[in-house]
Amino acid sequence: MIATQFSSLSFLNNWRTKLVYFFLTPLIDLLLLVLITTQYTGTFNWSVGIASIAIDAARLSLQTMNELLVKDANLCIDFEMITQRPFSPRYWLSKAIVALIIGCLLAIINLFLAFCFGAPLAIIIRALTLLPLLCIDGIILGFTAWTISWQMNDPYFAQNLFSSLIELVSGILVIITAYPAWLAKIAVLFPFYGPVNLIKTGHGALTASYFTIIIWLFIGIIAYLAQLKQIRQTKGHRY
């Protein structure tokens, strides 16, 4: 089943999309954020670059989880799943494992390249240690994004929203305590700031991140349960 999940991912179809997703996009994000930091601090900050790679891994895990579920919806596999085994551990774990592998693979490739170009080993080790947590955060948000958008005209609506906010709410460039009050309140609604701050500084607590992602999982489960009855009755999507 896991092999089938990999084969259904659009960005694994050919070497060009693999190059874009696993190399070019992380590299562009890294350079953009590091150059912005360099412009204001006058120094090249590897911690920002390494944190950027870790966040890109979390975002790709989010996108992968969401895409796998939307693909099943397009093929009407979701109807069969919710009719027969809506809480199948095999079904849900296969999606999560694939999304975890994809996110970790992106990070490992780019962290190795960063190490080759002189990134400090200590920061890389911190990123590798927190990588599973960040990818799991992405997976849970990907699941929740899918449940929220399941019956919308655009099944990628919530995923696109979360993906566009992820760098801002993670505080890669600026600690969220320096944000305007309204933006800081939005940032703490997501689980990324704690791990990113720990990667950058080596200090910080993860308790709030654990609590926040549990809430997101709870929201996803509630949204999933709320829509089961309607999906079973209509057996159709707006998209």
Secondary structure, DSSP 8 states (H G I E B T S, - for coil): -HHHHHHH-GGGSSHHHHHIIIIIHHHHHHHHHHHHHHHHHSS--HHHHHHHHHHHHHHHHHHHHHHHHHHHHHTTHHHHHHHH-TT-HHHHHHHHHHHHHHHHHHHHHHHHHHHHTT--HHHHHHHHHHHHHHHHHHHHHHHHHHHHHTTSS-TTHHHHHHHHHHHHHHTSSS-GGGS-HHHHHHHTTSS-HHHHHHHHHS----HHHHHHHHHHHHHHHHHHHHHHHHHHHH-----
